[in-house]
Every structure is written in structure tokens, then in C-alpha cells.
Amino acid sequence: MGLAAGAVAGAVFRQVWKLTAGDGDAPNPTDEDRRWVEILAAAALQGAIFSVVRAAVDRGGAVGVRRITGQWPD
């Protein structure tokens, strides 16, 4: 499930980046033509999206385990 969450988070990030920055590609941290603000904003946005997707997948998995077994996973 972790790989699927990472793939979903990456796809969501790319779409959000296109909408917010108007640029198709997120900046690479070592791209000397990009400004610090742009690189750090992209990293913060990517981290936030990954965290939300990961939390949703973890929570969904726990709910599924509870439905199947009747107990909340540790």
C-alpha cells in the first residue's frame, strides 16, 4: 500500500504544481535557474501532499483491518 500511496501522492503533486505554478515540471533542487523560494515551496507542497495521502492510506488500512477482524490494529 505504501508504493500505491507514493504513486498517488506523486500524481496529485504534479497536478497541483501545474495549477499553482503554471509550470509542468516541479523544480529540481539543484537547478541553478530556479530560485530558492520556488524550490522550497515545491518541497513543502510535495511533503504536505505526501503526508496527507499517507495518513489517508494508513487510516483506511486500519479501518479495513477493524472491519475484517473486529479489532483496531496496533
mmCIF file as gemmi writes it, N, C-alpha and C atoms, coordinates in Angstrom:
data_model
loop_
_atom_site.group_PDB
_atom_site.id
_atom_site.type_symbol
_atom_site.label_atom_id
_atom_site.label_alt_id
_atom_site.label_comp_id
_atom_site.label_asym_id
_atom_site.label_entity_id
_atom_site.label_seq_id
_atom_site.pdbx_PDB_ins_code
_atom_site.Cartn_x
_atom_site.Cartn_y
_atom_site.Cartn_z
_atom_site.occupancy
_atom_site.B_iso_or_equiv
_atom_site.pdbx_formal_charge
_atom_site.auth_seq_id
_atom_site.auth_asym_id
_atom_site.pdbx_PDB_model_num
ATOM 1 N N . MET Axp A 1 ? 0.814 -1.193 0 1 0 ? 1 A 1
ATOM 2 C CA . MET Axp A 1 ? 0 0 0 1 0 ? 1 A 1
ATOM 3 C C . MET Axp A 1 ? 0.859 1.26 0 1 0 ? 1 A 1
ATOM 4 N N . GLY Axp A 2 ? 2.062 1.133 0.543 1 0 ? 2 A 1
ATOM 5 C CA . GLY Axp A 2 ? 2.957 2.279 0.581 1 0 ? 2 A 1
ATOM 6 C C . GLY Axp A 2 ? 3.384 2.746 -0.799 1 0 ? 2 A 1
ATOM 7 N N . LEU Axp A 3 ? 3.646 1.799 -1.688 1 0 ? 3 A 1
ATOM 8 C CA . LEU Axp A 3 ? 4.02 2.163 -3.054 1 0 ? 3 A 1
ATOM 9 C C . LEU Axp A 3 ? 2.88 2.857 -3.776 1 0 ? 3 A 1
ATOM 10 N N . ALA Axp A 4 ? 1.67 2.341 -3.578 1 0 ? 4 A 1
ATOM 11 C CA . ALA Axp A 4 ? 0.491 2.954 -4.2 1 0 ? 4 A 1
ATOM 12 C C . ALA Axp A 4 ? 0.288 4.366 -3.656 1 0 ? 4 A 1
ATOM 13 N N . ALA Axp A 5 ? 0.484 4.547 -2.35 1 0 ? 5 A 1
ATOM 14 C CA . ALA Axp A 5 ? 0.334 5.874 -1.748 1 0 ? 5 A 1
ATOM 15 C C . ALA Axp A 5 ? 1.361 6.844 -2.331 1 0 ? 5 A 1
ATOM 16 N N . GLY Axp A 6 ? 2.58 6.378 -2.507 1 0 ? 6 A 1
ATOM 17 C CA . GLY Axp A 6 ? 3.613 7.222 -3.098 1 0 ? 6 A 1
ATOM 18 C C . GLY Axp A 6 ? 3.294 7.615 -4.525 1 0 ? 6 A 1
ATOM 19 N N . ALA Axp A 7 ? 2.77 6.668 -5.297 1 0 ? 7 A 1
ATOM 20 C CA . ALA Axp A 7 ? 2.399 6.954 -6.688 1 0 ? 7 A 1
ATOM 21 C C . ALA Axp A 7 ? 1.246 7.951 -6.754 1 0 ? 7 A 1
ATOM 22 N N . VAL Axp A 8 ? 0.253 7.76 -5.897 1 0 ? 8 A 1
ATOM 23 C CA . VAL Axp A 8 ? -0.887 8.679 -5.861 1 0 ? 8 A 1
ATOM 24 C C . VAL Axp A 8 ? -0.424 10.066 -5.437 1 0 ? 8 A 1
ATOM 25 N N . ALA Axp A 9 ? 0.405 10.13 -4.4 1 0 ? 9 A 1
ATOM 26 C CA . ALA Axp A 9 ? 0.9 11.425 -3.921 1 0 ? 9 A 1
ATOM 27 C C . ALA Axp A 9 ? 1.697 12.14 -5.012 1 0 ? 9 A 1
ATOM 28 N N . GLY Axp A 10 ? 2.509 11.394 -5.738 1 0 ? 10 A 1
ATOM 29 C CA . GLY Axp A 10 ? 3.279 11.998 -6.829 1 0 ? 10 A 1
ATOM 30 C C . GLY Axp A 10 ? 2.394 12.554 -7.923 1 0 ? 10 A 1
ATOM 31 N N . ALA Axp A 11 ? 1.357 11.809 -8.282 1 0 ? 11 A 1
ATOM 32 C CA . ALA Axp A 11 ? 0.434 12.268 -9.322 1 0 ? 11 A 1
ATOM 33 C C . ALA Axp A 11 ? -0.343 13.503 -8.857 1 0 ? 11 A 1
ATOM 34 N N . VAL Axp A 12 ? -0.797 13.482 -7.616 1 0 ? 12 A 1
ATOM 35 C CA . VAL Axp A 12 ? -1.52 14.638 -7.075 1 0 ? 12 A 1
ATOM 36 C C . VAL Axp A 12 ? -0.604 15.855 -7.039 1 0 ? 12 A 1
ATOM 37 N N . PHE Axp A 13 ? 0.624 15.671 -6.585 1 0 ? 13 A 1
ATOM 38 C CA . PHE Axp A 13 ? 1.572 16.784 -6.528 1 0 ? 13 A 1
ATOM 39 C C . PHE Axp A 13 ? 1.797 17.39 -7.911 1 0 ? 13 A 1
ATOM 40 N N . ARG Axp A 14 ? 2.006 16.56 -8.91 1 0 ? 14 A 1
ATOM 41 C CA . ARG Axp A 14 ? 2.242 17.087 -10.265 1 0 ? 14 A 1
ATOM 42 C C . ARG Axp A 14 ? 1.059 17.922 -10.751 1 0 ? 14 A 1
ATOM 43 N N . GLN Axp A 15 ? -0.16 17.446 -10.484 1 0 ? 15 A 1
ATOM 44 C CA . GLN Axp A 15 ? -1.343 18.2 -10.909 1 0 ? 15 A 1
ATOM 45 C C . GLN Axp A 15 ? -1.474 19.519 -10.141 1 0 ? 15 A 1
ATOM 46 N N . VAL Axp A 16 ? -1.262 19.48 -8.844 1 0 ? 16 A 1
ATOM 47 C CA . VAL Axp A 16 ? -1.349 20.698 -8.033 1 0 ? 16 A 1
ATOM 48 C C . VAL Axp A 16 ? -0.253 21.677 -8.45 1 0 ? 16 A 1
ATOM 49 N N . TRP Axp A 17 ? 0.938 21.178 -8.72 1 0 ? 17 A 1
ATOM 50 C CA . TRP Axp A 17 ? 2.029 22.064 -9.134 1 0 ? 17 A 1
ATOM 51 C C . TRP Axp A 17 ? 1.684 22.744 -10.449 1 0 ? 17 A 1
ATOM 52 N N . LYS Axp A 18 ? 1.116 22.014 -11.386 1 0 ? 18 A 1
ATOM 53 C CA . LYS Axp A 18 ? 0.724 22.61 -12.666 1 0 ? 18 A 1
ATOM 54 C C . LYS Axp A 18 ? -0.288 23.73 -12.452 1 0 ? 18 A 1
ATOM 55 N N . LEU Axp A 19 ? -1.255 23.502 -11.568 1 0 ? 19 A 1
ATOM 56 C CA . LEU Axp A 19 ? -2.293 24.501 -11.312 1 0 ? 19 A 1
ATOM 57 C C . LEU Axp A 19 ? -1.745 25.734 -10.594 1 0 ? 19 A 1
ATOM 58 N N . THR Axp A 20 ? -0.873 25.528 -9.63 1 0 ? 20 A 1
ATOM 59 C CA . THR Axp A 20 ? -0.401 26.651 -8.827 1 0 ? 20 A 1
ATOM 60 C C . THR Axp A 20 ? 0.748 27.41 -9.477 1 0 ? 20 A 1
ATOM 61 N N . ALA Axp A 21 ? 1.673 26.708 -10.08 1 0 ? 21 A 1
ATOM 62 C CA . ALA Axp A 21 ? 2.858 27.357 -10.634 1 0 ? 21 A 1
ATOM 63 C C . ALA Axp A 21 ? 2.733 27.654 -12.122 1 0 ? 21 A 1
ATOM 64 N N . GLY Axp A 22 ? 1.8 27 -12.778 1 0 ? 22 A 1
ATOM 65 C CA . GLY Axp A 22 ? 1.658 27.194 -14.214 1 0 ? 22 A 1
ATOM 66 C C . GLY Axp A 22 ? 2.779 26.562 -15.008 1 0 ? 22 A 1
ATOM 67 N N . ASP Axp A 23 ? 3.576 25.775 -14.337 1 0 ? 23 A 1
ATOM 68 C CA . ASP Axp A 23 ? 4.723 25.118 -14.966 1 0 ? 23 A 1
ATOM 69 C C . ASP Axp A 23 ? 4.5 23.619 -14.899 1 0 ? 23 A 1
ATOM 70 N N . GLY Axp A 24 ? 4.838 22.914 -15.949 1 0 ? 24 A 1
ATOM 71 C CA . GLY Axp A 24 ? 4.607 21.484 -15.981 1 0 ? 24 A 1
ATOM 72 C C . GLY Axp A 24 ? 5.507 20.676 -15.077 1 0 ? 24 A 1
ATOM 73 N N . ASP Axp A 25 ? 6.697 21.154 -14.832 1 0 ? 25 A 1
ATOM 74 C CA . ASP Axp A 25 ? 7.66 20.394 -14.045 1 0 ? 25 A 1
ATOM 75 C C . ASP Axp A 25 ? 7.985 21.113 -12.75 1 0 ? 25 A 1
ATOM 76 N N . ALA Axp A 26 ? 8.007 20.352 -11.671 1 0 ? 26 A 1
ATOM 77 C CA . ALA Axp A 26 ? 8.439 20.907 -10.394 1 0 ? 26 A 1
ATOM 78 C C . ALA Axp A 26 ? 9.944 21.149 -10.462 1 0 ? 26 A 1
ATOM 79 N N . PRO Axp A 27 ? 10.432 22.131 -9.731 1 0 ? 27 A 1
ATOM 80 C CA . PRO Axp A 27 ? 11.859 22.428 -9.803 1 0 ? 27 A 1
ATOM 81 C C . PRO Axp A 27 ? 12.711 21.354 -9.143 1 0 ? 27 A 1
ATOM 82 N N . ASN Axp A 28 ? 13.82 21.082 -9.753 1 0 ? 28 A 1
ATOM 83 C CA . ASN Axp A 28 ? 14.822 20.201 -9.179 1 0 ? 28 A 1
ATOM 84 C C . ASN Axp A 28 ? 15.661 21.047 -8.225 1 0 ? 28 A 1
ATOM 85 N N . PRO Axp A 29 ? 15.921 20.574 -7.013 1 0 ? 29 A 1
ATOM 86 C CA . PRO Axp A 29 ? 16.681 21.389 -6.053 1 0 ? 29 A 1
ATOM 87 C C . PRO Axp A 29 ? 18.054 21.842 -6.551 1 0 ? 29 A 1
ATOM 88 N N . THR Axp A 30 ? 18.63 21.14 -7.503 1 0 ? 30 A 1
ATOM 89 C CA . THR Axp A 30 ? 19.953 21.523 -7.991 1 0 ? 30 A 1
ATOM 90 C C . THR Axp A 30 ? 19.897 22.342 -9.287 1 0 ? 30 A 1
ATOM 91 N N . ASP Axp A 31 ? 18.703 22.726 -9.71 1 0 ? 31 A 1
ATOM 92 C CA . ASP Axp A 31 ? 18.552 23.54 -10.912 1 0 ? 31 A 1
ATOM 93 C C . ASP Axp A 31 ? 18.948 24.976 -10.589 1 0 ? 31 A 1
ATOM 94 N N . GLU Axp A 32 ? 20.054 25.437 -11.143 1 0 ? 32 A 1
ATOM 95 C CA . GLU Axp A 32 ? 20.549 26.767 -10.792 1 0 ? 32 A 1
ATOM 96 C C . GLU Axp A 32 ? 19.693 27.893 -11.363 1 0 ? 32 A 1
ATOM 97 N N . ASP Axp A 33 ? 18.798 27.584 -12.294 1 0 ? 33 A 1
ATOM 98 C CA . ASP Axp A 33 ? 17.927 28.608 -12.871 1 0 ? 33 A 1
ATOM 99 C C . ASP Axp A 33 ? 16.672 28.854 -12.036 1 0 ? 33 A 1
ATOM 100 N N . ARG Axp A 34 ? 16.452 28.049 -11.015 1 0 ? 34 A 1
ATOM 101 C CA . ARG Axp A 34 ? 15.279 28.213 -10.142 1 0 ? 34 A 1
ATOM 102 C C . ARG Axp A 34 ? 15.688 28.93 -8.868 1 0 ? 34 A 1
ATOM 103 N N . ARG Axp A 35 ? 14.739 29.721 -8.348 1 0 ? 35 A 1
ATOM 104 C CA . ARG Axp A 35 ? 15.01 30.475 -7.118 1 0 ? 35 A 1
ATOM 105 C C . ARG Axp A 35 ? 14.754 29.605 -5.896 1 0 ? 35 A 1
ATOM 106 N N . TRP Axp A 36 ? 15.368 29.996 -4.782 1 0 ? 36 A 1
ATOM 107 C CA . TRP Axp A 36 ? 15.206 29.278 -3.517 1 0 ? 36 A 1
ATOM 108 C C . TRP Axp A 36 ? 13.734 29.181 -3.129 1 0 ? 36 A 1
ATOM 109 N N . VAL Axp A 37 ? 13.01 30.28 -3.277 1 0 ? 37 A 1
ATOM 110 C CA . VAL Axp A 37 ? 11.606 30.316 -2.869 1 0 ? 37 A 1
ATOM 111 C C . VAL Axp A 37 ? 10.802 29.259 -3.63 1 0 ? 37 A 1
ATOM 112 N N . GLU Axp A 38 ? 11.04 29.151 -4.91 1 0 ? 38 A 1
ATOM 113 C CA . GLU Axp A 38 ? 10.316 28.186 -5.734 1 0 ? 38 A 1
ATOM 114 C C . GLU Axp A 38 ? 10.663 26.753 -5.343 1 0 ? 38 A 1
ATOM 115 N N . ILE Axp A 39 ? 11.922 26.503 -5.116 1 0 ? 39 A 1
ATOM 116 C CA . ILE Axp A 39 ? 12.354 25.156 -4.744 1 0 ? 39 A 1
ATOM 117 C C . ILE Axp A 39 ? 11.809 24.754 -3.379 1 0 ? 39 A 1
ATOM 118 N N . LEU Axp A 40 ? 11.881 25.654 -2.409 1 0 ? 40 A 1
ATOM 119 C CA . LEU Axp A 40 ? 11.384 25.339 -1.066 1 0 ? 40 A 1
ATOM 120 C C . LEU Axp A 40 ? 9.858 25.228 -1.039 1 0 ? 40 A 1
ATOM 121 N N . ALA Axp A 41 ? 9.177 26.053 -1.814 1 0 ? 41 A 1
ATOM 122 C CA . ALA Axp A 41 ? 7.715 25.952 -1.886 1 0 ? 41 A 1
ATOM 123 C C . ALA Axp A 41 ? 7.297 24.61 -2.48 1 0 ? 41 A 1
ATOM 124 N N . ALA Axp A 42 ? 7.984 24.184 -3.52 1 0 ? 42 A 1
ATOM 125 C CA . ALA Axp A 42 ? 7.673 22.89 -4.135 1 0 ? 42 A 1
ATOM 126 C C . ALA Axp A 42 ? 7.926 21.744 -3.162 1 0 ? 42 A 1
ATOM 127 N N . ALA Axp A 43 ? 9.022 21.822 -2.424 1 0 ? 43 A 1
ATOM 128 C CA . ALA Axp A 43 ? 9.335 20.772 -1.453 1 0 ? 43 A 1
ATOM 129 C C . ALA Axp A 43 ? 8.303 20.728 -0.332 1 0 ? 43 A 1
ATOM 130 N N . ALA Axp A 44 ? 7.88 21.892 0.149 1 0 ? 44 A 1
ATOM 131 C CA . ALA Axp A 44 ? 6.87 21.94 1.214 1 0 ? 44 A 1
ATOM 132 C C . ALA Axp A 44 ? 5.53 21.401 0.724 1 0 ? 44 A 1
ATOM 133 N N . LEU Axp A 45 ? 5.142 21.787 -0.473 1 0 ? 45 A 1
ATOM 134 C CA . LEU Axp A 45 ? 3.886 21.303 -1.045 1 0 ? 45 A 1
ATOM 135 C C . LEU Axp A 45 ? 3.93 19.792 -1.253 1 0 ? 45 A 1
ATOM 136 N N . GLN Axp A 46 ? 5.021 19.297 -1.784 1 0 ? 46 A 1
ATOM 137 C CA . GLN Axp A 46 ? 5.163 17.856 -2.01 1 0 ? 46 A 1
ATOM 138 C C . GLN Axp A 46 ? 5.121 17.098 -0.687 1 0 ? 46 A 1
ATOM 139 N N . GLY Axp A 47 ? 5.789 17.601 0.324 1 0 ? 47 A 1
ATOM 140 C CA . GLY Axp A 47 ? 5.778 16.953 1.632 1 0 ? 47 A 1
ATOM 141 C C . GLY Axp A 47 ? 4.395 16.933 2.256 1 0 ? 47 A 1
ATOM 142 N N . ALA Axp A 48 ? 3.679 18.039 2.137 1 0 ? 48 A 1
ATOM 143 C CA . ALA Axp A 48 ? 2.325 18.109 2.695 1 0 ? 48 A 1
ATOM 144 C C . ALA Axp A 48 ? 1.391 17.127 1.989 1 0 ? 48 A 1
ATOM 145 N N . ILE Axp A 49 ? 1.463 17.077 0.676 1 0 ? 49 A 1
ATOM 146 C CA . ILE Axp A 49 ? 0.599 16.16 -0.077 1 0 ? 49 A 1
ATOM 147 C C . ILE Axp A 49 ? 0.94 14.722 0.27 1 0 ? 49 A 1
ATOM 148 N N . PHE Axp A 50 ? 2.221 14.401 0.33 1 0 ? 50 A 1
ATOM 149 C CA . PHE Axp A 50 ? 2.618 13.038 0.667 1 0 ? 50 A 1
ATOM 150 C C . PHE Axp A 50 ? 2.106 12.655 2.054 1 0 ? 50 A 1
ATOM 151 N N . SER Axp A 51 ? 2.222 13.563 3.011 1 0 ? 51 A 1
ATOM 152 C CA . SER Axp A 51 ? 1.77 13.273 4.376 1 0 ? 51 A 1
ATOM 153 C C . SER Axp A 51 ? 0.269 13.033 4.442 1 0 ? 51 A 1
ATOM 154 N N . VAL Axp A 52 ? -0.498 13.829 3.732 1 0 ? 52 A 1
ATOM 155 C CA . VAL Axp A 52 ? -1.957 13.663 3.732 1 0 ? 52 A 1
ATOM 156 C C . VAL Axp A 52 ? -2.346 12.341 3.084 1 0 ? 52 A 1
ATOM 157 N N . VAL Axp A 53 ? -1.743 12.029 1.943 1 0 ? 53 A 1
ATOM 158 C CA . VAL Axp A 53 ? -2.063 10.766 1.265 1 0 ? 53 A 1
ATOM 159 C C . VAL Axp A 53 ? -1.651 9.587 2.134 1 0 ? 53 A 1
ATOM 160 N N . ARG Axp A 54 ? -0.486 9.654 2.733 1 0 ? 54 A 1
ATOM 161 C CA . ARG Axp A 54 ? -0.007 8.566 3.592 1 0 ? 54 A 1
ATOM 162 C C . ARG Axp A 54 ? -0.926 8.356 4.797 1 0 ? 54 A 1
ATOM 163 N N . ALA Axp A 55 ? -1.369 9.457 5.416 1 0 ? 55 A 1
ATOM 164 C CA . ALA Axp A 55 ? -2.29 9.361 6.549 1 0 ? 55 A 1
ATOM 165 C C . ALA Axp A 55 ? -3.622 8.758 6.122 1 0 ? 55 A 1
ATOM 166 N N . ALA Axp A 56 ? -4.115 9.151 4.955 1 0 ? 56 A 1
ATOM 167 C CA . ALA Axp A 56 ? -5.382 8.604 4.46 1 0 ? 56 A 1
ATOM 168 C C . ALA Axp A 56 ? -5.271 7.111 4.18 1 0 ? 56 A 1
ATOM 169 N N . VAL Axp A 57 ? -4.152 6.679 3.602 1 0 ? 57 A 1
ATOM 170 C CA . VAL Axp A 57 ? -3.942 5.259 3.31 1 0 ? 57 A 1
ATOM 171 C C . VAL Axp A 57 ? -3.792 4.469 4.613 1 0 ? 57 A 1
ATOM 172 N N . ASP Axp A 58 ? -3.021 4.995 5.548 1 0 ? 58 A 1
ATOM 173 C CA . ASP Axp A 58 ? -2.848 4.305 6.837 1 0 ? 58 A 1
ATOM 174 C C . ASP Axp A 58 ? -4.179 4.182 7.57 1 0 ? 58 A 1
ATOM 175 N N . ARG Axp A 59 ? -4.934 5.268 7.607 1 0 ? 59 A 1
ATOM 176 C CA . ARG Axp A 59 ? -6.221 5.248 8.3 1 0 ? 59 A 1
ATOM 177 C C . ARG Axp A 59 ? -7.191 4.301 7.606 1 0 ? 59 A 1
ATOM 178 N N . GLY Axp A 60 ? -7.238 4.345 6.278 1 0 ? 60 A 1
ATOM 179 C CA . GLY Axp A 60 ? -8.099 3.432 5.534 1 0 ? 60 A 1
ATOM 180 C C . GLY Axp A 60 ? -7.736 1.979 5.766 1 0 ? 60 A 1
ATOM 181 N N . GLY Axp A 61 ? -6.445 1.695 5.834 1 0 ? 61 A 1
ATOM 182 C CA . GLY Axp A 61 ? -5.998 0.332 6.117 1 0 ? 61 A 1
ATOM 183 C C . GLY Axp A 61 ? -6.41 -0.118 7.505 1 0 ? 61 A 1
ATOM 184 N N . ALA Axp A 62 ? -6.3 0.766 8.481 1 0 ? 62 A 1
ATOM 185 C CA . ALA Axp A 62 ? -6.697 0.422 9.851 1 0 ? 62 A 1
ATOM 186 C C . ALA Axp A 62 ? -8.205 0.165 9.934 1 0 ? 62 A 1
ATOM 187 N N . VAL Axp A 63 ? -8.981 0.981 9.245 1 0 ? 63 A 1
ATOM 188 C CA . VAL Axp A 63 ? -10.439 0.774 9.222 1 0 ? 63 A 1
ATOM 189 C C . VAL Axp A 63 ? -10.766 -0.566 8.568 1 0 ? 63 A 1
ATOM 190 N N . GLY Axp A 64 ? -10.055 -0.893 7.489 1 0 ? 64 A 1
ATOM 191 C CA . GLY Axp A 64 ? -10.267 -2.179 6.827 1 0 ? 64 A 1
ATOM 192 C C . GLY Axp A 64 ? -9.939 -3.361 7.717 1 0 ? 64 A 1
ATOM 193 N N . VAL Axp A 65 ? -8.837 -3.256 8.447 1 0 ? 65 A 1
ATOM 194 C CA . VAL Axp A 65 ? -8.457 -4.331 9.376 1 0 ? 65 A 1
ATOM 195 C C . VAL Axp A 65 ? -9.516 -4.486 10.459 1 0 ? 65 A 1
ATOM 196 N N . ARG Axp A 66 ? -10.021 -3.371 10.961 1 0 ? 66 A 1
ATOM 197 C CA . ARG Axp A 66 ? -11.059 -3.443 12.002 1 0 ? 66 A 1
ATOM 198 C C . ARG Axp A 66 ? -12.331 -4.089 11.475 1 0 ? 66 A 1
ATOM 199 N N . ARG Axp A 67 ? -12.703 -3.782 10.251 1 0 ? 67 A 1
ATOM 200 C CA . ARG Axp A 67 ? -13.903 -4.389 9.658 1 0 ? 67 A 1
ATOM 201 C C . ARG Axp A 67 ? -13.736 -5.892 9.481 1 0 ? 67 A 1
ATOM 202 N N . ILE Axp A 68 ? -12.548 -6.292 9.111 1 0 ? 68 A 1
ATOM 203 C CA . ILE Axp A 68 ? -12.296 -7.716 8.865 1 0 ? 68 A 1
ATOM 204 C C . ILE Axp A 68 ? -12.131 -8.497 10.162 1 0 ? 68 A 1
ATOM 205 N N . THR Axp A 69 ? -11.348 -7.936 11.101 1 0 ? 69 A 1
ATOM 206 C CA . THR Axp A 69 ? -11.008 -8.679 12.322 1 0 ? 69 A 1
ATOM 207 C C . THR Axp A 69 ? -11.817 -8.268 13.541 1 0 ? 69 A 1
ATOM 208 N N . GLY Axp A 70 ? -12.431 -7.093 13.489 1 0 ? 70 A 1
ATOM 209 C CA . GLY Axp A 70 ? -13.163 -6.597 14.647 1 0 ? 70 A 1
ATOM 210 C C . GLY Axp A 70 ? -12.288 -5.887 15.651 1 0 ? 70 A 1
ATOM 211 N N . GLN Axp A 71 ? -10.988 -5.799 15.386 1 0 ? 71 A 1
ATOM 212 C CA . GLN Axp A 71 ? -10.066 -5.133 16.311 1 0 ? 71 A 1
ATOM 213 C C . GLN Axp A 71 ? -9.249 -4.082 15.571 1 0 ? 71 A 1
ATOM 214 N N . TRP Axp A 72 ? -8.999 -2.997 16.282 1 0 ? 72 A 1
ATOM 215 C CA . TRP Axp A 72 ? -8.154 -1.933 15.719 1 0 ? 72 A 1
ATOM 216 C C . TRP Axp A 72 ? -6.706 -2.395 15.761 1 0 ? 72 A 1
ATOM 217 N N . PRO Axp A 73 ? -5.963 -2.234 14.667 1 0 ? 73 A 1
ATOM 218 C CA . PRO Axp A 73 ? -4.561 -2.678 14.64 1 0 ? 73 A 1
ATOM 219 C C . PRO Axp A 73 ? -3.682 -1.804 15.543 1 0 ? 73 A 1
ATOM 220 N N . ASP Axp A 74 ? -2.631 -2.414 16.056 1 0 ? 74 A 1
ATOM 221 C CA . ASP Axp A 74 ? -1.678 -1.671 16.904 1 0 ? 74 A 1
ATOM 222 C C . ASP Axp A 74 ? -0.638 -0.996 16.076 1 0 ? 74 A 1
